């Protein structure tokens, strides 16, 4: 299982774009850019604005598809405002600064931490045998197109 976890973190680092929504609300998920800290497992962050519907935090779901569409994940967890200014300073970058004219002290700026409770991860890595079965219409067996795991991150 640890390989699929490592594959997830590597894929998210390569393309940190996810869809985020609050659990139990009837509102569409919205695209966000995950900010990763290589020294932290089990969490990542989002810069957003005070008027964003996610800004209040709470139970949330994150959906992820890797750039190459060979790894997919659904993560359940909790969004909460990050109070530690050192985290904001560490994650701040020019791409974020472009959205906030007041810089790190912009009154609309909110940094949200997403603490992952659990996740399901799927990989799509068909081997030679799996590719042959797909091409010929033969019956596929579990695991011939990739892996699936319920994990704690």
C-alpha positions in Angstrom: 0.0 0.0 0.0 2.8 2.5 0.7 3.7 2.5 -3.1 0.2 3.8 -4.0 0.5 6.5 -1.3 3.8 7.6 -2.7 2.4 7.6 -6.2 -0.4 9.8 -5.0 1.8 12.4 -3.4 4.1 12.4 -6.4 1.2 12.9 -8.8 -0.3 15.7 -6.7 3.0 17.4 -6.6 3.3 17.2 -10.4 -0.2 18.6 -10.9 -1.7 20.1 -7.8 -5.1 20.9 -9.2 -8.1 19.4 -7.4 -11.8 19.8 -7.1 -13.0 20.7 -3.5 -16.5 20.7 -2.0 -18.1 20.7 1.4 -19.5 17.4 2.5 -23.3 17.3 2.8 -23.9 20.5 0.9 -25.7 20.6 -2.4 -23.1 22.8 -4.1 -20.7 21.9 -6.9 -17.1 21.3 -6.1 -14.7 24.1 -7.2 -11.2 23.9 -8.6 -8.4 24.7 -6.2 -4.6 24.6 -6.3 -3.2 22.5 -3.5 -0.1 23.8 -1.8 2.1 21.0 -0.6 4.7 21.0 2.2 7.2 18.2 1.7 7.6 18.1 5.5 3.9 17.4 6.2 2.1 14.1 5.5 -1.7 14.0 5.7 -2.4 17.6 4.9 -2.2 20.3 2.3 -3.4 23.9 1.9 -5.4 26.2 -0.3 -5.2 30.0 -0.6 -8.6 31.5 -1.1 -10.7 34.5 -0.4 -13.0 35.3 2.5 -16.0 35.3 0.2 -15.2 31.8 -1.2 -17.9 29.2 -0.1 -15.1 27.0 1.3 -13.6 29.8 3.6 -15.6 28.8 6.6 -14.1 25.3 6.7 -15.7 22.0 7.8 -16.0 18.5 6.5 -14.9 18.4 2.9 -14.1 16.1 -0.1 -11.3 16.5 -2.6 -11.3 14.9 -6.0 -8.0 14.4 -7.9 -7.1 13.1 -11.4 -3.4 13.1 -12.3 -2.1 14.9 -15.3 -1.6 11.6 -17.2 -5.0 10.2 -16.0 -3.2 7.2 -14.6 -4.0 7.9 -10.9 -7.3 9.1 -9.4 -8.1 9.9 -5.7 -11.1 10.8 -3.6 -10.1 12.3 -0.2 -12.3 12.9 2.8 -11.2 15.3 5.5 -11.6 18.6 7.2 -10.9 22.1 6.0 -10.0 24.7 8.6 -8.4 28.2 8.5 -4.6 27.9 9.1 -3.7 30.2 12.0 0.1 29.7 11.8 1.6 32.7 10.0 4.8 30.7 9.5 2.9 28.2 7.3 1.5 31.1 5.2 5.0 32.5 4.8 6.4 29.1 3.8 3.7 28.5 1.1 3.5 32.0 -0.3 4.6 32.3 -3.9 4.3 34.6 -6.9 1.4 32.7 -8.3 -0.6 33.3 -5.1 0.6 36.9 -4.8 -0.9 37.7 -8.2 -4.4 37.2 -6.7 -4.0 39.3 -3.6 -3.1 43.0 -4.2 -2.6 43.5 -0.4 0.0 40.7 -0.3 0.2 38.4 2.7 -1.9 40.9 4.7 -4.7 41.3 2.2 -7.9 41.4 4.2 -9.6 38.9 1.8 -6.8 36.3 2.1 -7.6 33.0 3.8 -5.2 30.0 4.0 -7.1 26.8 4.5 -5.6 23.6 5.7 -7.1 20.3 4.5 -6.4 17.5 7.0 -7.0 14.2 5.2 -9.1 11.7 7.1 -9.1 8.9 4.6 -8.8 8.3 0.9 -9.4 6.0 -1.9 -6.8 5.9 -4.7 -7.0 4.1 -8.0 -4.2 3.6 -10.5 -4.6 2.8 -14.2 -1.5 1.0 -15.2 -2.4 -1.8 -17.6 0.4 -4.3 -18.1 1.0 -6.1 -21.4 -1.5 -8.8 -20.5 -4.2 -6.1 -19.5 -3.6 -4.2 -22.8 -4.0 -7.4 -24.8 -7.2 -8.2 -23.1 -8.6 -4.7 -23.6 -7.6 -4.8 -27.3 -9.2 -8.2 -27.9 -12.3 -7.8 -25.7 -11.3 -10.6 -23.3 -12.6 -10.6 -19.7 -10.6 -8.4 -17.4 -9.6 -9.6 -13.9 -9.2 -7.3 -10.9 -5.7 -5.8 -10.8 -5.0 -6.1 -14.5 -5.6 -2.4 -15.1 -4.1 -1.1 -12.0 -4.6 -0.9 -8.2 -7.3 0.3 -5.8 -6.7 1.0 -2.1 -8.4 2.6 0.8 -5.7 4.4 2.7 -4.8 6.8 5.4 -2.6 9.5 4.2 
